[in-house]
């Protein structure tokens, strides 16, 4: 497939976003009117957004960063392909990056990662077709192998912004003869799982973040950090060592005037929580909650190979005095649960709680640590939101949507296999 993010746009399309000041002719005005009037997506006027033209892209990995204005699309060499100046202010005064196009098609073999400080709204005057990968999720990585420290290395668009009671609570610091407790998982649609108490610790783990309704386009929230290691730590760990929580998933809303078709994947999953650093006897970090994926068009079709997810990340595993804990899994682009970090090699620190999946909106509470100086696991991140606004929604029997989709008013959206819903 030659086309990747194919955007066949009218000739007027790049003016406002690329700074090309051309006169608007009568023909241009007619095209403008034809492409936006009579179309009433929720929360904004499509006629206020001029489209942008993108060149034909080859297969590979691309990044759309929403940090500056409406966002910038980069290739794998960090070369700018296109930049948008468009933003949208939501009723809660939060700002969303906007990419306005005539049509959007992401071909097989193409991955577009959506990152940055703001959620992303993609507006298409005709159709959106996703056959490749559109990923607004967050992910964890080990940043120091010797010390076994890990943290979120990719933040989905808008992740961790505007989070308050949705953030997982931090675990309690270690006391003499006991490891620290695990952090709680982040919350969004569901509540995060609680962190576990370290072996012999007097206090429980961090509480899970609470749930909130999806009133605006917003991303997921982070898990809490474990408590600090304290005097139990031996090098390379320090008394201040702790395991960090994973970031929440990002937020992306796709709106098309005619139709949206997904045969590839659209995801906004939370990151896994960090495992305990080496020789710290810390608890694990809480998993990040899933974020938000919105699909809005008269027809929304999820094909047999289509996947749409906003799953929570798994909590990190606690560690013992001689080893490290294991990282929780990032939320899966699948119907599978994101496992918590496995028990440490010594068997002292115990596993983190699993992140949420399709039928379980809240993250799991971590397993208590065993009978030695060890940290408790981090709680699993809660599910985010998949919101579908369409009178013609259909999903094939083998399509994967997790968590179950909601309609724009928060009611469960039930589709018929291969045919439009009522």
ZAMI-935167 format. One line per 3 residues: their letters; for each residue x, y, z of C-alpha. Coordinates in steps of 0.25 Angstrom, whole numbers, always signed. Example, Ala and Ser with C-alpha at 12.3 -4.5 7.8 and 13.67 -1.06 7.14 Angstrom:
as = +49 -18 +31 | +55 -4 +29 .
! end
This chain:
xxx = +0 +0 +0 | +6 +13 -4 | -3 +23 +3 .
xxx = +0 +24 +18 | -7 +36 +24 | -14 +40 +11 .
xxx = -21 +53 +12 | -26 +57 -2 | -30 +72 +1 .
xxx = -37 +83 -6 | -28 +94 -12 | -31 +104 -1 .
xxx = -27 +94 +10 | -14 +98 +15 | -15 +114 +17 .
xxx = -18 +116 +31 | -9 +104 +36 | +3 +106 +28 .
xxx = +3 +122 +27 | +0 +122 +12 | -8 +134 +10 .
xxx = -16 +133 -3 | -29 +140 -7 | -42 +131 -5 .
xxx = -49 +131 -18 | -64 +128 -21 | -61 +114 -24 .
xxx = -53 +112 -11 | -64 +118 -3 | -74 +108 -10 .
xxx = -65 +96 -7 | -64 +101 +8 | -79 +102 +9 .
xxx = -81 +88 +3 | -71 +82 +12 | -76 +87 +25 .
xxx = -90 +92 +25 | -101 +82 +30 | -91 +75 +38 .
xxx = -93 +76 +53 | -82 +69 +61 | -83 +70 +76 .
xxx = -76 +82 +83 | -71 +90 +71 | -73 +96 +57 .
xxx = -66 +89 +46 | -67 +101 +37 | -57 +108 +47 .
xxx = -46 +99 +43 | -39 +100 +30 | -32 +87 +25 .
xxx = -17 +84 +24 | -11 +76 +13 | -1 +65 +16 .
xxx = +9 +59 +6 | +8 +44 +3 | +16 +37 +14 .
xxx = +23 +24 +12 | +22 +12 +22 | +29 +14 +35 .
xxx = +27 +21 +49 | +22 +35 +51 | +20 +44 +63 .
xxx = +9 +54 +64 | +12 +63 +76 | +1 +72 +82 .
xxx = +10 +81 +91 | +11 +93 +82 | -3 +99 +77 .
xxx = -11 +89 +69 | +1 +79 +68 | +12 +75 +58 .
xxx = +14 +62 +50 | +29 +57 +50 | +35 +46 +42 .
xxx = +45 +36 +48 | +57 +46 +46 | +49 +57 +54 .
xxx = +47 +65 +41 | +34 +73 +41 | +24 +68 +31 .
xxx = +13 +78 +35 | +8 +87 +47 | -6 +91 +51 .
xxx = -9 +104 +58 | -23 +100 +62 | -28 +98 +76 .
xxx = -41 +96 +83 | -45 +101 +97 | -55 +91 +103 .
xxx = -66 +95 +113 | -57 +92 +125 | -47 +102 +119 .
xxx = -37 +91 +115 | -30 +92 +102 | -30 +82 +91 .
xxx = -21 +81 +79 | -28 +80 +65 | -24 +74 +52 .
xxx = -34 +77 +41 | -33 +69 +28 | -42 +66 +16 .
xxx = -40 +51 +18 | -31 +42 +26 | -25 +28 +23 .
xxx = -14 +21 +31 | -10 +9 +23 | -4 -4 +27 .
xxx = +10 -4 +32 | +9 +10 +37 | +9 +14 +52 .
xxx = +6 +28 +57 | +8 +31 +71 | +1 +42 +77 .
xxx = +8 +49 +89 | +9 +63 +95 | +2 +72 +106 .
xxx = -12 +73 +99 | -22 +63 +95 | -24 +62 +80 .
xxx = -37 +64 +71 | -36 +60 +57 | -47 +65 +48 .
xxx = -49 +60 +34 | -59 +66 +24 | -61 +52 +18 .
xxx = -56 +39 +23 | -46 +33 +33 | -40 +19 +30 .
xxx = -30 +13 +40 | -23 +0 +34 | -10 +3 +41 .
xxx = -7 +7 +56 | -12 +20 +62 | -6 +20 +77 .
xxx = -9 +30 +87 | -5 +21 +99 | +7 +22 +109 .
xxx = +18 +12 +112 | +28 +9 +122 | +43 +6 +120 .
xxx = +55 +2 +129 | +64 +14 +129 | +75 +9 +138 .
xxx = +78 -6 +137 | +88 -7 +148 | +79 +0 +158 .
xxx = +67 -6 +151 | +59 +7 +151 | +48 +9 +142 .
xxx = +38 +21 +138 | +28 +24 +127 | +36 +27 +114 .
xxx = +25 +30 +105 | +13 +39 +109 | +0 +39 +101 .
xxx = -6 +52 +96 | -11 +59 +109 | -7 +48 +118 .
xxx = -7 +52 +133 | -13 +66 +131 | -25 +71 +139 .
xxx = -24 +59 +149 | -27 +61 +163 | -35 +50 +171 .
xxx = -32 +41 +159 | -18 +40 +162 | -14 +27 +169 .
xxx = -9 +29 +184 | +6 +27 +187 | +10 +16 +196 .
xxx = +15 +17 +211 | +30 +18 +213 | +37 +6 +219 .
xxx = +39 +4 +234 | +49 -4 +241 | +48 -19 +237 .
xxx = +38 -16 +226 | +37 -12 +212 | +30 +0 +206 .
xxx = +16 -1 +201 | +11 -1 +187 | +5 +11 +180 .
xxx = -10 +11 +175 | -14 +10 +161 | -20 +22 +153 .
xxx = -34 +24 +151 | -43 +29 +140 | -56 +21 +136 .
xxx = -53 +11 +147 | -45 +12 +160 | -31 +8 +161 .
xxx = -27 -4 +169 | -21 -1 +183 | -6 -4 +185 .
xxx = -2 -15 +195 | +4 -14 +208 | +19 -18 +209 .
xxx = +22 -31 +218 | +21 -26 +232 | +17 -12 +229 .
xxx = +7 -5 +238 | +0 +2 +227 | -7 -2 +215 .
xxx = -3 +2 +200 | -7 +14 +193 | -22 +16 +189 .
xxx = -27 +15 +175 | -31 +27 +167 | -46 +29 +166 .
xxx = -55 +30 +154 | -60 +42 +147 | -71 +43 +135 .
xxx = -66 +46 +121 | -72 +60 +120 | -60 +65 +111 .
xxx = -49 +59 +103 | -39 +56 +114 | -27 +46 +116 .
xxx = -24 +36 +126 | -18 +38 +140 | -5 +32 +146 .
xxx = -3 +22 +157 | +4 +26 +170 | +18 +23 +174 .
xxx = +22 +13 +184 | +27 +17 +198 | +42 +20 +199 .
xxx = +52 +9 +203 | +57 +15 +216 | +68 +8 +224 .
xxx = +66 -5 +218 | +72 -1 +205 | +86 -6 +201 .
xxx = +94 -1 +189 | +91 +1 +178 | +78 +5 +185 .
xxx = +77 +18 +194 | +68 +21 +205 | +60 +30 +196 .
xxx = +58 +19 +185 | +44 +17 +180 | +36 +11 +169 .
xxx = +29 +21 +160 | +14 +20 +156 | +11 +18 +141 .
xxx = +5 +29 +133 | -10 +29 +128 | -13 +27 +114 .
xxx = -15 +39 +104 | -28 +44 +98 | -32 +44 +83 .
xxx = -45 +47 +77 | -47 +44 +62 | -59 +51 +55 .
xxx = -63 +49 +41 | -74 +55 +33 | -77 +42 +25 .
xxx = -71 +30 +31 | -60 +24 +40 | -55 +10 +37 .
xxx = -45 +2 +46 | -38 -10 +41 | -25 -7 +49 .
xxx = -24 -1 +63 | -27 +11 +70 | -22 +11 +85 .
xxx = -20 +20 +97 | -15 +10 +108 | -9 +13 +121 .
xxx = +6 +10 +124 | +10 -1 +134 | +15 +3 +148 .
xxx = +30 +2 +151 | +35 -10 +159 | +44 -8 +171 .
xxx = +58 -4 +169 | +69 -14 +171 | +72 -17 +186 .
xxx = +61 -7 +191 | +50 -15 +197 | +41 -5 +191 .
xxx = +27 -7 +187 | +23 -6 +172 | +17 +6 +165 .
xxx = +2 +7 +162 | -2 +5 +147 | -7 +17 +139 .
xxx = -22 +17 +135 | -26 +15 +121 | -29 +28 +113 .
xxx = -40 +32 +103 | -43 +28 +89 | -55 +35 +82 .
xxx = -61 +31 +69 | -72 +40 +63 | -78 +39 +49 .
xxx = -91 +35 +43 | -85 +21 +40 | -75 +15 +49 .
xxx = -70 +1 +45 | -60 -7 +53 | -55 -19 +44 .
xxx = -52 -33 +47 | -37 -29 +50 | -41 -16 +56 .
xxx = -36 -12 +70 | -40 +0 +79 | -35 +0 +93 .
xxx = -33 +9 +105 | -28 -1 +115 | -21 +1 +128 .
xxx = -7 -3 +131 | -2 -13 +141 | +4 -10 +155 .
xxx = +18 -12 +157 | +24 -23 +166 | +30 -21 +179 .
xxx = +44 -25 +182 | +52 -32 +193 | +65 -28 +200 .
xxx = +73 -35 +189 | +66 -33 +176 | +57 -24 +168 .
xxx = +42 -24 +165 | +37 -26 +151 | +30 -15 +143 .
xxx = +15 -16 +141 | +10 -18 +126 | +6 -6 +118 .
xxx = -9 -7 +115 | -11 -17 +103 | -16 -14 +89 .
xxx = -25 -26 +91 | -36 -32 +100 | -25 -37 +109 .
xxx = -22 -32 +123 | -9 -25 +125 | -2 -33 +136 .
xxx = +4 -27 +148 | +19 -29 +150 | +22 -43 +154 .
xxx = +28 -47 +167 | +43 -44 +169 | +53 -55 +168 .
xxx = +55 -57 +183 | +40 -59 +185 | +39 -48 +195 .
xxx = +33 -36 +187 | +20 -40 +181 | +13 -37 +168 .
xxx = +6 -24 +165 | -9 -24 +162 | -14 -26 +148 .
xxx = -19 -14 +139 | -34 -14 +135 | -39 -20 +122 .
xxx = -52 -21 +114 | -61 -26 +125 | -54 -21 +137 .
xxx = -54 -6 +139 | -46 -5 +151 | -32 -9 +153 .
xxx = -28 -21 +162 | -23 -19 +176 | -8 -24 +177 .
xxx = -4 -37 +184 | +1 -36 +199 | +16 -38 +200 .
xxx = +21 -51 +206 | +28 -53 +220 | +41 -46 +218 .
xxx = +46 -32 +217 | +39 -28 +204 | +30 -18 +197 .
xxx = +16 -19 +193 | +11 -19 +178 | +5 -7 +172 .
xxx = -10 -6 +168 | -15 -8 +154 | -19 +4 +146 .
xxx = -34 +5 +143 | -41 +5 +129 | -42 +18 +121 .
xxx = -53 +21 +111 | -57 +17 +97 | -68 +26 +93 .
xxx = -76 +24 +80 | -86 +35 +74 | -92 +29 +62 .
xxx = -106 +24 +57 | -99 +14 +48 | -89 +6 +57 .
xxx = -85 -8 +54 | -75 -17 +59 | -71 -31 +53 .
xxx = -71 -43 +62 | -56 -43 +63 | -54 -28 +65 .
xxx = -48 -24 +79 | -53 -13 +87 | -48 -11 +101 .
xxx = -54 -5 +110 | -68 -7 +104 | -72 +5 +97 .
xxx = -82 +16 +102 | -90 +25 +94 | -88 +40 +95 .
xxx = -98 +41 +107 | -91 +31 +115 | -100 +19 +112 .
xxx = -95 +5 +107 | -94 +5 +92 | -99 -9 +87 .
xxx = -96 -12 +72 | -101 -23 +63 | -90 -31 +57 .
xxx = -88 -26 +43 | -100 -17 +43 | -103 -3 +48 .
xx = -108 -2 +62 | -121 +5 +66 .
! end
